[in-house]
């Protein structure tokens, strides 16, 4: 996953998946959005059901895994949350992965909507403010720096016809990047 999403820590996500009963709704939504973006980008599913779900011999083994299954589930989970109340990194990344999913489907209006949400969360979390990084522990500073630069690049190089004006300023984060990972 790292080459595709440099802002994801697979260990943390796998841990969340093993604790299904206690997973936070925002983390669940993030996992669905990440699954949607990944399956759509890598074309892991078709536009049709992989199995006839009316076949009772399948039991509950087969999920209705189509191209937009995870995307629809992520949107349902997202609509149940008040994402504006307390912005966090999971919410920001969820918006980013929803942007990616819609962009890869060629649905530019929805993609732009989620990209603008992503940029708004970067600003709300002050990832565009250089001074915030000096008060964070190095690991957290590096991850937030990666998130900032990923969104910075997405915002500038998005090819959506309805793309908004550039909002994020160029800032110096290089002092917080490590070569540990």
C-alpha positions in Angstrom: 0.0 0.0 0.0 2.8 2.5 0.7 3.7 3.2 -2.9 0.0 4.0 -3.6 -0.9 5.8 -0.5 2.1 7.3 1.4 -0.3 8.6 4.1 -1.6 5.2 5.2 -0.1 3.1 7.9 -1.1 -0.4 7.0 -0.4 -1.7 10.5 -2.9 0.7 12.0 -5.5 -0.1 9.5 -5.1 -3.9 9.9 -5.4 -3.4 13.7 -8.6 -1.5 13.2 -10.0 -4.3 11.0 -9.3 -6.9 13.7 -11.2 -4.9 16.2 -14.5 -4.7 14.3 -16.7 -4.5 17.4 -15.0 -1.4 18.7 -14.0 0.4 15.5 -14.9 4.1 15.6 -17.3 5.2 12.9 -14.8 7.6 11.4 -12.2 4.9 11.1 -14.8 2.5 9.6 -15.7 5.2 7.0 -12.0 5.7 6.2 -11.5 2.0 5.7 -14.5 1.9 3.3 -13.2 5.0 1.4 -9.7 3.5 1.1 -11.2 0.2 -0.1 -13.2 2.1 -2.7 -10.3 4.2 -3.9 -8.0 1.2 -4.1 -10.4 -1.2 -5.8 -11.5 1.4 -8.3 -7.9 2.6 -9.1 -6.6 -0.9 -9.4 -9.8 -2.1 -11.2 -10.2 -5.0 -8.8 -14.0 -5.4 -9.3 -16.4 -5.4 -12.2 -19.5 -3.4 -12.8 -21.6 -6.5 -12.2 -22.1 -8.7 -9.2 -19.5 -11.5 -9.0 -22.1 -14.0 -7.9 -25.8 -14.5 -8.0 -26.7 -13.4 -4.5 -30.1 -15.1 -4.8 -28.3 -18.5 -4.8 -28.9 -19.7 -1.2 -26.0 -22.2 -1.3 -23.6 -19.2 -1.1 -24.8 -18.3 2.4 -23.1 -15.1 3.6 -19.7 -15.8 2.0 -20.0 -13.6 -1.1 -20.3 -9.8 -0.7 -22.0 -7.8 -3.4 -18.5 -6.6 -4.6 -19.0 -4.4 -7.6 -16.9 -1.4 -8.6 -19.0 1.0 -6.6 -19.9 -1.2 -3.6 -17.3 0.2 -1.2 -17.9 3.7 -2.5 -21.7 3.5 -1.8 -21.0 2.0 1.6 -18.5 4.8 2.4 -21.0 7.5 1.4 -23.7 5.9 3.6 -21.3 5.7 6.6 -20.1 9.3 5.9 -23.6 10.7 5.8 -24.2 9.3 9.3 -21.3 11.4 10.7 -21.1 15.0 11.6 -17.7 15.6 9.9 -17.6 19.3 10.4 -18.0 19.2 14.2 -14.6 17.8 15.0 -12.3 17.5 12.0 -9.5 14.9 12.2 -7.0 13.1 10.0 -9.3 10.2 9.4 -12.0 12.5 8.1 -9.5 14.4 5.9 -8.2 11.1 4.4 -11.7 9.8 3.9 -12.4 12.9 1.8 -9.2 12.4 -0.1 -9.9 8.7 -0.9 -13.5 9.6 -2.0 -12.0 12.2 -4.3 -9.6 9.6 -5.7 -12.5 7.1 -6.2 -14.7 9.6 -8.0 -11.8 10.9 -10.1 -10.9 7.4 -11.3 -14.5 6.9 -12.2 -14.5 10.1 -14.3 -17.1 11.7 -12.1 -15.6 15.1 -11.9 -18.3 17.0 -10.0 -18.2 14.5 -7.1 -14.4 14.3 -7.3 -14.1 18.1 -7.0 -16.6 18.2 -4.1 -14.4 15.8 -2.1 -11.1 17.4 -3.1 -12.5 20.8 -1.9 -13.5 19.0 1.4 -10.0 17.6 1.7 -8.4 21.0 1.2 -10.8 22.5 3.8 -9.8 19.8 6.3 -6.1 20.5 5.7 -6.8 24.2 6.6 -9.1 23.3 9.6 -6.3 21.0 11.0 -3.8 23.8 10.3 -1.6 21.5 8.2 -0.9 24.5 6.0 0.7 26.3 9.0 4.5 25.6 9.3 4.6 26.3 13.0 2.2 23.4 13.9 4.9 20.8 12.9 7.4 22.0 15.5 5.0 21.1 18.4 4.2 17.6 17.2 6.2 14.4 17.9 8.4 13.6 14.9 6.3 10.6 13.6 3.1 12.6 13.7 4.8 15.6 12.1 6.1 13.5 9.3 2.7 11.9 8.6 0.9 15.2 8.7 3.6 16.6 6.4 3.0 13.8 3.9 -0.7 14.5 4.0 -0.2 18.2 3.4 2.1 17.5 0.4 -0.2 14.9 -1.1 -3.2 17.3 -0.9 -1.0 20.2 -2.1 -0.1 18.1 -5.2 -3.6 16.9 -5.8 -5.0 20.4 -5.6 -2.6 21.7 -8.2 -2.7 18.8 -10.6 -6.3 17.8 -10.5 -7.8 17.6 -13.9 -11.4 18.0 -12.9 -13.1 20.5 -15.3 -14.8 22.1 -12.3 -11.6 22.5 -10.3 -11.5 25.3 -7.8 -8.8 27.9 -7.3 -5.7 26.9 -5.5 -6.0 27.4 -1.7 -2.9 25.9 -0.2 0.2 28.0 0.0 3.7 26.6 -0.6 5.4 26.2 2.7 8.7 24.7 4.0 8.2 21.3 5.6 11.5 19.8 4.7 12.9 20.0 8.2 10.3 17.4 9.4 10.9 14.8 6.7 12.9 11.8 7.8 14.2 8.8 5.9 13.2 6.3 8.5 10.4 4.7 6.5 
